[in-house]
Amino acid sequence: MSIALRAAPLTQVQVTSPDNNTVLEVSTAEGGRLMYRVVYRQQPATRWSPLGLQVNNASLHAHTAIQKVAYRNIYERTYWPLGESDTLVNHCREATLQCSSSGINWKVIARAYNGSIAFRYEVKGTGSIQKEYTSFYFAAPYTLYQYNQESVFTPTALDTFSMTCDLPATFAGKQGYIHIGEAENTSYTKAELKRSEVADAVSVFFARDTAVRFTKQLLTPWRTISIAEQAIDLHRCSQLNVVLCADTKNKVPAWVKPGKLIRAQLTTQSGLECIDFAAAHHFQYVMYDAGWYGAEFRSTSNPTQVIPAIDMPKVIAYGKQKGIGVILYVNYVGLRRWLDTLLPLYKQWGVAGMKFGFVDGLTQEGLTWLSAAMQKVYNHGLLLNIHDNYKPTGLSRRYPQLLTQEGIRGDENCPDAFHNTLLPFTRYLAGPADFTYCYPNATNSYSKQIKVSKAQQLALTVVYFSPLQAIFWYGKPLEYTNEGEIAFFTHVPTVWNETHYLAGEPGKYISVARRNGDTWFIGNAAGLEDWNTTLPLHFLQPGISYTATAWEDDGKGSIQQRQFAVKKGDMLPVALKAKGGQAIMIQK
């Protein structure tokens, strides 16, 4: 139920989370400037910070009047078969503020969730935004895990922060953790954070576009703030982007099937071998990557034509016999020119999905094109994986065939154990990522790419969430004779009914437990130092005996397996060497 209040212009509005622990306050008391602050568990998480936009060179920040406010309570539960949990819960309190500044009527839509707040702006008419005034003035000093696109993370004190940082962004301080995110960016620009002129503060910054243009109506992406006293509690906001993304008629159809893939070499024989390997190891897809239609960056390369080395109809037909789908990569050069031709053609070929490469996920033009392309891919019944700089903002809710995207420094870019154990508290809070695992085999150790143990590679397939997982990125099927080691990849699924972060500190260690059906999986990974602890198995059902199978480092560069009985209430001992890991499957 919505209740609208009319009176003289308000100077302060408050919206409180369902559990009353998270409060968003909006005020014009400071000289008519529109400001906000966030209070968590009765302590300020942010100081009074600016809100607003500069639209058509007019300030929607200074001299603002809040004309009226409408409140409503929201509680929605949605089945979601493509997530870390099988249920999306949208439970919050919302306030819509109708504001007036510089002769322009506009709105701020604000929500308070348990542990998070979200707000966005709405402006009617046609014009352009020159800047956002949106800033985050923290109530205490924080260290930012700074990064851009697919870079490493650099812990940076805010008083020395001189670059920009991508969203999502995570901040660590003595009081706990703050995470700033972005949801539902369909046609805006890629905003970044830069240091504000005031202490302990950052502001939204347009890094690529000088202005964001709109026609008839502007609805900006959501800006989100999540607060946690412990790092593992940040995980409660990991599906916030999906929850905030407006639901549409694009329900999850039966043809949207998550799964694991192996990348084929650019020959017919490799495709056939990869299909046999995928079928034998409970994978669902094989993929032909860059080069299957020629040099990917050349405008003369035509993604409707297959190079002579690949008999694509034969490979696709063989895949269908084995229940394995074929995914094809197309570079942005080809996509911009050929997409409307490719979609019905690939559907006719029997292709399962597409991987977009080197897209423009940085500008308004590029993001607008991508949103339209997502809808087209959905309409033609193909899966989608977007690579390179694009990061998720929850649009898989609208386009459920968008199973994953990159926007991450994955295995092919040689991350270390610090990076690996930081990702669950940073980039993965925005949504799925394709990590492109480079697991070693008898022929190649991939020592250039892999800076962690084999068991950590196994464990990360549980720790990291992606409905479409690319595994054996560089490997060839016939090279994987180490069946005992890779058996875990055969068992592990890619979507989950339930997830718990059991323990973790950014860049130091992480433990995640996830359930698919009746089977639990645990991934444990250590950073650059040894990690010893015990983990409570509180998530298991009472009164049931389980058998746990652990894949662990054997200290000799290989994997050892062991089995042991567990039950609810047990404490699981963990003893990992630096850069090591442990992957566990628990069955009734």
PLY file of the C-alpha trace (Angstrom):
ply
format ascii 1.0
element vertex 588
property float x
property float y
property float z
element edge 587
property int vertex1
property int vertex2
end_header
0.00 0.00 0.00
1.31 3.46 -0.92
0.59 6.51 1.27
1.28 9.97 -0.16
1.78 12.89 2.21
1.18 16.47 1.04
2.28 19.46 3.03
4.78 22.29 2.90
8.16 21.22 1.47
9.84 18.70 3.74
13.34 19.19 5.08
13.99 15.58 6.11
12.82 12.14 5.01
13.73 8.79 6.50
13.33 5.24 5.23
14.16 2.29 7.50
14.91 -1.34 6.67
12.49 -4.12 7.68
14.73 -5.09 10.62
15.10 -1.39 11.62
18.91 -1.66 11.63
19.60 0.22 8.38
18.35 3.79 7.97
18.62 6.12 4.98
18.02 9.77 5.81
17.58 12.47 3.14
17.65 16.15 4.04
17.62 19.67 2.57
18.33 21.32 5.91
21.85 22.33 4.88
21.14 25.44 2.81
18.69 23.65 0.54
21.30 21.17 -0.70
19.96 17.65 -1.12
22.03 15.41 1.17
21.77 11.92 2.60
23.38 9.75 5.23
23.25 6.07 6.16
22.97 4.84 9.74
23.64 1.17 10.50
22.90 -0.31 13.92
22.52 3.24 15.31
25.99 4.24 14.11
26.59 6.48 11.07
28.10 4.59 8.14
28.28 7.77 6.06
28.27 11.45 6.94
25.84 13.77 5.21
26.72 13.33 1.53
25.51 15.02 -1.68
22.74 13.68 -3.89
21.59 14.94 -7.25
22.43 15.56 -10.89
23.45 18.34 -13.20
20.83 18.23 -15.96
20.98 20.53 -18.98
23.59 22.51 -17.02
21.10 23.11 -14.20
21.80 21.88 -10.66
19.42 19.31 -9.25
21.18 19.48 -5.91
21.32 23.05 -4.64
18.12 24.89 -3.67
16.12 21.67 -3.69
12.63 21.40 -2.25
11.17 18.01 -1.33
7.56 18.57 -2.35
6.11 15.28 -1.16
7.05 11.70 -0.38
5.27 8.38 -0.91
6.16 5.33 1.13
5.55 1.67 0.45
6.60 -1.70 1.82
7.89 -4.29 -0.64
8.00 -8.03 -0.08
8.42 -10.31 -3.09
9.72 -13.87 -3.35
10.68 -15.15 -6.80
11.95 -18.54 -7.85
15.34 -18.03 -9.44
17.03 -21.15 -10.90
20.15 -19.27 -12.02
21.52 -18.01 -8.74
23.50 -18.67 -5.59
20.11 -19.27 -4.00
17.00 -20.57 -5.72
14.88 -17.75 -4.29
15.14 -14.00 -4.81
13.75 -12.05 -1.86
12.97 -8.39 -2.45
12.17 -7.18 1.07
12.57 -3.48 1.75
10.88 -0.20 2.54
10.80 2.43 -0.17
10.36 6.19 -0.27
9.79 8.15 -3.48
10.72 11.80 -3.03
9.26 14.30 -5.47
11.75 17.13 -5.66
12.04 20.49 -7.35
15.28 22.25 -8.29
16.10 24.94 -10.87
12.53 24.80 -12.14
12.76 21.06 -12.85
10.59 18.44 -11.16
12.39 15.18 -10.51
12.40 12.19 -8.17
14.67 10.29 -5.86
13.61 6.67 -5.31
15.19 5.33 -2.12
15.06 1.87 -0.57
16.30 0.44 2.71
17.10 -3.28 2.86
18.50 -5.20 5.80
22.15 -4.17 5.61
21.86 -2.19 2.37
20.37 0.95 0.89
19.71 1.81 -2.74
18.69 4.97 -4.54
18.24 6.24 -8.08
17.07 9.39 -9.88
14.17 9.91 -12.28
13.86 12.91 -14.59
11.14 13.50 -17.22
11.85 15.20 -20.53
14.76 15.25 -22.94
18.28 16.44 -22.32
21.62 15.42 -20.92
23.33 14.87 -17.58
26.69 16.54 -17.23
27.51 14.98 -13.86
26.23 13.18 -10.80
26.63 14.90 -7.47
26.32 11.49 -5.83
29.08 11.13 -3.25
29.92 8.86 -0.34
31.31 10.69 2.69
32.36 7.97 5.10
32.05 8.35 8.85
35.57 6.99 9.41
38.79 6.34 7.46
38.67 3.41 5.04
40.98 1.51 2.72
39.71 0.97 -0.81
40.46 -2.15 -2.83
41.19 -0.15 -5.97
40.99 -1.69 -9.45
39.87 -0.94 -13.00
38.28 -3.37 -15.43
40.44 -6.54 -15.31
43.32 -5.23 -13.21
44.76 -6.43 -9.93
43.47 -4.96 -6.67
45.55 -2.40 -4.80
44.62 -1.64 -1.17
44.66 2.15 -1.04
43.96 4.50 1.86
41.41 7.10 0.78
43.70 9.99 1.68
46.21 8.67 -0.89
43.67 7.61 -3.53
44.65 9.40 -6.74
43.22 7.22 -9.52
39.68 6.04 -10.19
38.02 2.80 -9.13
35.41 0.70 -10.86
32.10 -0.29 -9.38
31.52 -2.45 -7.47
33.96 -1.14 -4.87
34.70 -2.49 -1.39
36.13 -0.49 1.52
37.66 -1.91 4.71
37.98 -0.04 8.00
38.20 -0.59 11.73
34.41 -0.48 11.97
33.90 -3.10 9.27
33.21 -3.06 5.55
31.27 -0.92 3.09
30.45 -2.00 -0.43
29.26 0.41 -3.14
27.53 -1.05 -6.18
25.47 -0.30 -9.24
22.31 -2.02 -10.43
20.25 -1.95 -13.63
22.51 -0.02 -15.97
20.84 -0.43 -19.37
21.64 2.82 -21.18
23.67 5.04 -18.87
27.45 5.32 -18.83
30.03 3.32 -16.89
30.50 5.42 -13.79
33.59 5.15 -11.62
34.63 6.49 -8.23
37.20 9.21 -7.61
38.42 10.86 -4.43
36.27 13.77 -3.27
37.60 17.12 -2.17
36.58 16.37 1.41
38.34 13.81 3.62
37.39 10.12 3.66
35.07 10.44 0.68
34.58 9.36 -2.92
32.27 10.64 -5.65
30.67 9.24 -8.79
32.62 10.23 -11.87
31.87 9.90 -15.60
35.17 8.49 -16.84
34.28 7.98 -20.51
31.35 10.23 -21.44
31.16 13.99 -20.92
27.38 13.71 -20.72
24.61 11.12 -20.57
21.81 11.88 -23.00
18.18 10.90 -22.59
14.86 11.26 -24.39
11.44 11.55 -22.71
12.62 10.02 -19.43
15.80 9.28 -17.52
15.92 6.55 -14.89
19.48 6.28 -13.63
21.07 3.04 -12.41
20.66 2.27 -8.73
23.52 3.30 -6.46
23.83 0.85 -3.58
25.60 0.88 -0.23
25.96 -2.29 1.83
27.42 -2.39 5.33
28.84 -5.36 7.23
30.70 -5.75 10.49
32.37 -8.93 9.21
33.59 -9.47 5.68
31.57 -12.64 5.10
28.37 -10.72 5.89
28.86 -8.74 2.67
27.64 -11.83 0.86
24.04 -10.98 1.76
24.17 -8.25 -0.91
25.46 -10.58 -3.66
22.02 -10.86 -5.29
20.96 -7.26 -4.57
21.64 -6.20 -8.16
19.33 -8.93 -9.48
16.64 -8.03 -6.94
16.79 -4.36 -7.90
16.58 -5.02 -11.62
12.94 -4.63 -12.57
11.25 -7.92 -13.35
9.96 -8.32 -16.89
8.08 -10.89 -18.93
11.39 -12.53 -19.81
10.92 -15.55 -17.57
13.58 -18.25 -17.42
12.70 -20.58 -20.30
13.57 -24.26 -20.42
16.28 -23.71 -23.03
18.33 -21.57 -20.62
20.50 -24.28 -19.13
23.53 -23.51 -16.95
26.60 -25.65 -17.18
30.34 -26.11 -17.71
32.25 -25.80 -20.96
35.57 -26.77 -22.45
37.16 -24.67 -25.18
37.99 -26.44 -28.44
40.97 -25.81 -30.66
40.18 -24.50 -34.14
39.71 -27.86 -35.86
36.89 -30.30 -36.46
38.73 -33.08 -34.64
39.23 -30.93 -31.55
35.54 -30.10 -31.50
34.62 -33.79 -31.64
37.15 -34.69 -28.94
35.87 -31.90 -26.71
32.30 -33.14 -27.13
33.32 -36.66 -26.09
35.22 -35.25 -23.13
32.29 -33.01 -22.13
29.82 -35.89 -22.28
32.12 -38.13 -20.19
32.66 -35.44 -17.53
29.12 -34.08 -17.18
29.89 -30.86 -19.00
27.17 -29.24 -21.06
28.97 -27.14 -23.69
32.01 -26.79 -25.91
33.09 -23.47 -27.37
34.94 -22.26 -30.42
36.73 -19.09 -29.42
38.46 -16.34 -31.43
39.61 -17.35 -34.89
36.92 -19.79 -35.98
35.77 -17.36 -38.67
39.14 -15.69 -39.28
41.17 -12.94 -37.64
38.71 -11.47 -35.19
39.68 -7.79 -35.42
39.58 -7.59 -39.21
36.46 -6.18 -40.83
37.01 -8.64 -43.68
36.46 -11.61 -41.33
32.89 -12.77 -41.71
31.27 -14.59 -38.74
28.77 -16.19 -41.11
31.64 -18.14 -42.71
33.60 -20.90 -40.95
37.31 -21.44 -41.64
38.06 -24.58 -43.70
39.65 -26.36 -40.73
36.26 -26.68 -38.98
33.29 -28.66 -40.28
30.80 -26.80 -38.11
27.66 -28.75 -39.15
29.42 -32.01 -38.29
30.51 -30.74 -34.88
27.09 -29.31 -34.01
25.31 -32.48 -35.12
27.67 -34.65 -33.09
27.12 -32.43 -30.09
23.38 -32.87 -30.38
23.82 -36.65 -30.42
25.79 -36.42 -27.18
23.62 -33.74 -25.54
26.38 -31.13 -25.75
25.76 -27.60 -27.03
28.16 -25.52 -29.12
28.89 -21.88 -28.20
30.48 -19.52 -30.73
32.61 -16.45 -30.06
32.15 -13.26 -32.09
34.22 -10.11 -31.69
32.60 -6.65 -31.38
33.82 -5.79 -34.89
31.68 -8.59 -36.27
28.83 -8.08 -33.83
28.27 -4.44 -34.76
28.07 -5.31 -38.42
26.47 -8.75 -38.46
24.43 -9.37 -35.27
20.98 -9.22 -36.88
22.16 -11.69 -39.52
24.02 -13.96 -37.10
21.20 -14.61 -34.65
18.73 -16.34 -37.02
21.64 -17.98 -38.85
23.16 -19.48 -35.70
19.73 -20.62 -34.60
19.37 -22.37 -37.95
22.80 -23.95 -37.51
21.74 -25.32 -34.12
24.16 -23.23 -32.06
23.44 -23.18 -28.31
24.83 -19.75 -27.49
27.21 -16.90 -28.19
30.16 -15.31 -26.50
30.58 -11.59 -27.18
34.19 -10.38 -27.28
35.79 -6.96 -26.80
32.47 -5.17 -26.41
32.18 -1.56 -25.28
31.00 -1.79 -21.69
32.39 1.65 -20.87
30.24 4.26 -22.65
26.56 5.10 -22.95
26.62 4.16 -26.62
28.22 0.79 -25.90
25.97 -0.10 -22.95
22.84 0.93 -24.85
23.89 -1.28 -27.76
24.58 -4.16 -25.38
21.14 -3.98 -23.75
19.45 -4.09 -27.13
21.70 -6.97 -28.16
20.83 -8.91 -25.00
17.14 -8.67 -25.87
17.78 -9.80 -29.43
19.81 -12.80 -28.26
17.00 -13.73 -25.86
14.41 -13.42 -28.63
16.36 -15.90 -30.75
16.74 -18.46 -27.97
20.53 -18.36 -27.58
22.65 -18.31 -24.43
25.02 -15.39 -23.87
28.41 -14.83 -22.27
29.88 -11.29 -22.51
33.64 -10.96 -22.19
36.32 -8.38 -21.53
35.47 -5.12 -19.69
31.72 -5.60 -19.16
30.51 -6.04 -15.56
27.06 -7.20 -14.43
24.44 -4.88 -12.92
21.70 -7.48 -12.42
20.42 -7.56 -16.00
20.27 -11.36 -15.97
16.91 -10.83 -14.22
15.69 -9.13 -17.38
17.68 -11.24 -19.84
17.99 -14.68 -18.19
19.99 -16.10 -21.09
22.87 -13.84 -19.97
24.51 -16.55 -17.89
27.83 -14.86 -17.18
30.32 -12.20 -18.15
33.98 -11.43 -17.60
34.96 -8.01 -16.20
37.43 -9.83 -13.98
41.08 -10.81 -13.86
40.72 -14.54 -14.37
43.16 -17.42 -14.68
44.32 -16.53 -18.17
45.65 -13.24 -16.69
47.74 -14.92 -13.99
46.12 -13.86 -10.67
47.75 -14.75 -7.36
46.25 -16.11 -4.14
45.73 -12.62 -2.72
43.63 -11.72 -5.73
41.73 -15.02 -5.64
40.74 -14.65 -1.99
39.79 -10.98 -2.46
37.38 -11.53 -5.36
34.52 -12.97 -3.22
34.41 -9.67 -1.31
34.68 -7.40 -4.35
33.83 -8.20 -7.97
31.73 -11.30 -7.24
29.33 -9.23 -5.12
28.16 -7.66 -8.39
27.25 -10.97 -10.01
28.62 -13.96 -11.94
32.04 -13.92 -13.58
33.72 -16.24 -16.07
37.07 -17.02 -14.45
38.42 -19.20 -17.33
40.14 -21.90 -15.25
43.48 -23.17 -16.57
43.78 -26.48 -14.75
47.13 -28.30 -15.33
47.45 -31.65 -17.01
50.14 -34.22 -17.74
51.41 -32.20 -20.69
51.29 -28.63 -19.43
51.42 -27.13 -15.94
50.34 -23.66 -17.17
52.80 -22.26 -14.67
52.61 -18.82 -16.29
48.87 -18.57 -15.61
48.50 -20.48 -12.35
49.98 -19.05 -9.16
48.05 -21.31 -6.74
47.78 -25.01 -5.99
45.68 -27.52 -7.89
43.31 -27.96 -4.95
42.69 -24.22 -4.87
41.75 -24.39 -8.56
39.19 -27.04 -7.68
37.91 -25.13 -4.67
37.40 -21.90 -6.60
34.68 -23.52 -8.72
32.63 -23.54 -5.51
33.84 -20.24 -4.11
33.17 -18.36 -7.36
29.68 -18.17 -8.77
28.92 -18.40 -12.47
26.04 -20.33 -14.07
28.35 -20.89 -17.04
31.87 -21.97 -16.03
34.73 -22.20 -18.53
37.06 -24.95 -17.29
40.23 -26.35 -18.92
40.67 -23.02 -20.71
43.92 -23.92 -22.46
43.86 -27.69 -22.09
43.12 -30.33 -24.70
40.91 -33.32 -23.79
43.47 -36.01 -24.55
45.97 -34.33 -22.21
43.74 -34.87 -19.15
44.75 -38.36 -18.11
44.69 -37.32 -14.43
41.09 -38.47 -13.89
41.41 -38.71 -10.13
42.35 -35.04 -9.91
39.69 -33.67 -12.22
36.84 -35.82 -10.87
35.68 -32.89 -8.75
34.98 -30.86 -11.90
32.71 -33.68 -13.03
30.60 -33.45 -9.89
30.44 -29.71 -9.17
27.36 -27.87 -10.52
27.18 -24.21 -11.47
23.90 -23.06 -9.86
22.72 -23.52 -6.31
19.74 -23.86 -4.00
21.51 -22.39 -0.99
24.81 -20.67 -0.15
26.70 -19.84 3.06
29.95 -17.94 3.47
31.51 -19.83 6.39
34.69 -17.82 6.96
36.77 -15.25 5.17
38.97 -12.19 5.26
39.66 -10.27 2.05
42.93 -11.36 0.48
43.64 -13.86 3.26
41.24 -16.83 3.10
37.73 -17.83 2.11
35.36 -20.74 2.76
32.03 -21.11 0.96
29.43 -23.88 1.29
26.78 -24.34 -1.38
23.94 -26.84 -1.82
22.60 -28.28 -5.04
19.75 -30.68 -4.38
20.79 -32.92 -1.49
24.53 -32.51 -2.07
26.73 -29.90 -0.41
29.99 -28.57 -1.77
32.61 -26.62 0.19
35.43 -24.61 -1.31
38.31 -23.50 0.93
41.15 -21.31 -0.32
44.15 -19.72 1.39
45.81 -16.46 0.41
49.52 -15.79 0.63
49.81 -17.24 4.15
48.93 -20.58 5.75
45.39 -20.88 7.08
44.34 -23.09 10.00
40.84 -23.08 11.47
37.73 -25.15 12.14
34.44 -24.60 10.35
30.98 -25.36 11.79
28.83 -27.65 9.65
25.65 -26.02 10.94
23.94 -26.09 7.54
23.56 -29.89 7.36
20.23 -31.51 8.20
19.95 -32.91 11.73
19.78 -36.64 12.32
21.39 -37.57 8.99
24.78 -39.18 8.41
26.81 -37.76 5.55
29.91 -38.87 3.71
32.41 -36.17 2.80
34.91 -36.59 -0.02
37.79 -34.12 0.03
40.16 -33.24 -2.82
43.31 -31.83 -1.22
46.86 -30.87 -2.08
49.20 -33.78 -1.39
52.28 -31.61 -0.89
53.86 -33.04 -4.05
52.09 -30.93 -6.64
49.18 -33.30 -7.06
45.79 -34.13 -5.48
44.88 -36.68 -2.86
41.37 -37.82 -1.96
40.00 -38.93 1.39
36.58 -39.77 2.74
35.16 -39.25 6.22
31.81 -39.12 7.99
30.23 -35.82 9.04
26.97 -34.66 10.61
25.30 -31.46 11.63
27.16 -29.73 14.45
30.56 -31.16 13.57
33.56 -28.86 13.33
35.53 -29.35 10.15
39.29 -28.84 10.61
41.03 -26.86 7.87
44.81 -26.74 7.51
45.90 -25.12 4.25
49.34 -24.07 3.15
49.74 -20.66 1.56
48.16 -20.57 -1.92
46.52 -23.93 -1.18
42.95 -25.14 -1.24
40.48 -27.86 -0.43
37.36 -28.94 -2.34
34.78 -31.06 -0.51
31.62 -32.84 -1.62
29.19 -33.92 1.11
26.50 -36.49 0.30
23.84 -38.26 2.33
0 1
1 2
2 3
3 4
4 5
5 6
6 7
7 8
8 9
9 10
10 11
11 12
12 13
13 14
14 15
15 16
16 17
17 18
18 19
19 20
20 21
21 22
22 23
23 24
24 25
25 26
26 27
27 28
28 29
29 30
30 31
31 32
32 33
33 34
34 35
35 36
36 37
37 38
38 39
39 40
40 41
41 42
42 43
43 44
44 45
45 46
46 47
47 48
48 49
49 50
50 51
51 52
52 53
53 54
54 55
55 56
56 57
57 58
58 59
59 60
60 61
61 62
62 63
63 64
64 65
65 66
66 67
67 68
68 69
69 70
70 71
71 72
72 73
73 74
74 75
75 76
76 77
77 78
78 79
79 80
80 81
81 82
82 83
83 84
84 85
85 86
86 87
87 88
88 89
89 90
90 91
91 92
92 93
93 94
94 95
95 96
96 97
97 98
98 99
99 100
100 101
101 102
102 103
103 104
104 105
105 106
106 107
107 108
108 109
109 110
110 111
111 112
112 113
113 114
114 115
115 116
116 117
117 118
118 119
119 120
120 121
121 122
122 123
123 124
124 125
125 126
126 127
127 128
128 129
129 130
130 131
131 132
132 133
133 134
134 135
135 136
136 137
137 138
138 139
139 140
140 141
141 142
142 143
143 144
144 145
145 146
146 147
147 148
148 149
149 150
150 151
151 152
152 153
153 154
154 155
155 156
156 157
157 158
158 159
159 160
160 161
161 162
162 163
163 164
164 165
165 166
166 167
167 168
168 169
169 170
170 171
171 172
172 173
173 174
174 175
175 176
176 177
177 178
178 179
179 180
180 181
181 182
182 183
183 184
184 185
185 186
186 187
187 188
188 189
189 190
190 191
191 192
192 193
193 194
194 195
195 196
196 197
197 198
198 199
199 200
200 201
201 202
202 203
203 204
204 205
205 206
206 207
207 208
208 209
209 210
210 211
211 212
212 213
213 214
214 215
215 216
216 217
217 218
218 219
219 220
220 221
221 222
222 223
223 224
224 225
225 226
226 227
227 228
228 229
229 230
230 231
231 232
232 233
233 234
234 235
235 236
236 237
237 238
238 239
239 240
240 241
241 242
242 243
243 244
244 245
245 246
246 247
247 248
248 249
249 250
250 251
251 252
252 253
253 254
254 255
255 256
256 257
257 258
258 259
259 260
260 261
261 262
262 263
263 264
264 265
265 266
266 267
267 268
268 269
269 270
270 271
271 272
272 273
273 274
274 275
275 276
276 277
277 278
278 279
279 280
280 281
281 282
282 283
283 284
284 285
285 286
286 287
287 288
288 289
289 290
290 291
291 292
292 293
293 294
294 295
295 296
296 297
297 298
298 299
299 300
300 301
301 302
302 303
303 304
304 305
305 306
306 307
307 308
308 309
309 310
310 311
311 312
312 313
313 314
314 315
315 316
316 317
317 318
318 319
319 320
320 321
321 322
322 323
323 324
324 325
325 326
326 327
327 328
328 329
329 330
330 331
331 332
332 333
333 334
334 335
335 336
336 337
337 338
338 339
339 340
340 341
341 342
342 343
343 344
344 345
345 346
346 347
347 348
348 349
349 350
350 351
351 352
352 353
353 354
354 355
355 356
356 357
357 358
358 359
359 360
360 361
361 362
362 363
363 364
364 365
365 366
366 367
367 368
368 369
369 370
370 371
371 372
372 373
373 374
374 375
375 376
376 377
377 378
378 379
379 380
380 381
381 382
382 383
383 384
384 385
385 386
386 387
387 388
388 389
389 390
390 391
391 392
392 393
393 394
394 395
395 396
396 397
397 398
398 399
399 400
400 401
401 402
402 403
403 404
404 405
405 406
406 407
407 408
408 409
409 410
410 411
411 412
412 413
413 414
414 415
415 416
416 417
417 418
418 419
419 420
420 421
421 422
422 423
423 424
424 425
425 426
426 427
427 428
428 429
429 430
430 431
431 432
432 433
433 434
434 435
435 436
436 437
437 438
438 439
439 440
440 441
441 442
442 443
443 444
444 445
445 446
446 447
447 448
448 449
449 450
450 451
451 452
452 453
453 454
454 455
455 456
456 457
457 458
458 459
459 460
460 461
461 462
462 463
463 464
464 465
465 466
466 467
467 468
468 469
469 470
470 471
471 472
472 473
473 474
474 475
475 476
476 477
477 478
478 479
479 480
480 481
481 482
482 483
483 484
484 485
485 486
486 487
487 488
488 489
489 490
490 491
491 492
492 493
493 494
494 495
495 496
496 497
497 498
498 499
499 500
500 501
501 502
502 503
503 504
504 505
505 506
506 507
507 508
508 509
509 510
510 511
511 512
512 513
513 514
514 515
515 516
516 517
517 518
518 519
519 520
520 521
521 522
522 523
523 524
524 525
525 526
526 527
527 528
528 529
529 530
530 531
531 532
532 533
533 534
534 535
535 536
536 537
537 538
538 539
539 540
540 541
541 542
542 543
543 544
544 545
545 546
546 547
547 548
548 549
549 550
550 551
551 552
552 553
553 554
554 555
555 556
556 557
557 558
558 559
559 560
560 561
561 562
562 563
563 564
564 565
565 566
566 567
567 568
568 569
569 570
570 571
571 572
572 573
573 574
574 575
575 576
576 577
577 578
578 579
579 580
580 581
581 582
582 583
583 584
584 585
585 586
586 587
